[in-house]
Amino acid sequence: QVQLVESGGGLVQAGGSLRLSCAASGLTFKTRPMAWFRQAPGKEREFVARVSRSGGASYYTDSVKGRFTITRDNTKNTVELQMNNLKYEDTAVYLCAAGALISTGKVRASSDYDYWGQGTQVTVSS
């Protein structure tokens, strides 16, 4: 049974930082690209960042470039998202996702991911 369990969310003031973590089990972690998505109330799920299988390449949505960093540890089966200089508009539920073994090529689309965590709430106060 595949499980992705997120942690690290919380309430932070604008300009502050949070570090999210996702622990994966039940899958061969190193074979999967990993990503973070987010979903704000009343909005569609949004791609945030993705890291390659080795951790050597990463991709970000434009709104978080320079503020967020995605990393992974294939020895611990974890992926993390360091979020700095948080803004009110970053408020959302953040979800960890495990990429498909064979990508559709649309790496920002939810359909390119096989497994999802339950999410962790990030609230940024202005």
N, C-alpha and C positions, 0 to 999 in steps of 0.2 A: 504494500500500500504506500503510495507516494504521499509524502507530507512536506509542505512548505510552511514554516512557522515564522512569522515576522515578529519583531520586537523593537523597542526603542522609540516609539512614538510618544507624543505628549504635547503639552502646551508650552509655547515659547514666545517671547516677544519678538517683534520685527527686528531684524538685524542679528538675531541669535543663531545658534547652531543646534543640530540634532544629528545623531548617527543611528541609522536604521540597520537592523541585521535580519537576515533570513537564513534559517537553518533547514537544510534539505535532507530528507531521508527516503529510502525506498526506491531510489533511482541511481543510475551511474552518473554522478554529478558532473564529472569532468567531460562527459560527452555532450553536455547541454549548454548552449548559450543561456545566459540568465539576464533577466531584465526587471526593472521596476516600472510599474504603471501607477497612476493615481486617478481617483475619482472624487470629484467634489459634488456636493448635493445638487441635484438637478442638471448635472452635466454628464457628458459621455466619458467613458474611461479614456485616459490620455497616456500615451507613451512618455516615459521620463528618461530612461537610460537603459543601455544594454551593454553587456560585457561578453567578449568572445570566450570560447571554451578554455583557452589557455590563460585568459586575463590580459593578453597582450594588446587587445584593441577594445575601444569603448566608443559609444555613440550617445549623444544627448539631444534632447529636444532643445530648440534654440533658447527657450525662456530660462533654462537652468544652466546653460553653458557658462563656465567660469565660476559657478557657485556650488554645483553638486559634483561629486566624484563617486563613481561606482567601482568597486573592487571585489575580488573573489579570492577565496582560499580553498584550493582543491584538496588540501590535506584535511581540512575541517568541514568540508561540504557547506560552506557559508558564502553568502554574498552580502555586501554591505553598501549602504548609500550614505555618504557623508554630505550633509546639507549645511552650507554656510550662508550667511547673509540672507536669512529667510525673509520672505515677504508675505504679506497677508494673503496674496493670491496663490501661495503654495499650500494653503489649507486644503486638506483632502484626506481621504483614506488611501494609504499607500500599500500597493500589493506587489508581492514578489511573484515572478513567473518563470517557469522553466521552458526554454525554447524547444521546438520540435527537432527531432534528429535530422530531418531533412527540411531545410527552411523553404518557405514559399517565396522568399526573396523580399517579402514585405515585412521587414523586421520591426516596423513600428505598429503593425496591426496585431490585434489580439489573437487573430486566427493563426499566427505564427508560433503560438505557445500552447503547450499541451497541459501544463499543470499550473495551478494558481494557489496562493495562500489566501487566508481569510482577511488579511489586511491589518494595518495598524493606523490609528488616527493621528494625524499631525494637525495641530491647530496653532496658527500664528496670529497673535494679537497685534493690532496696529497701534 
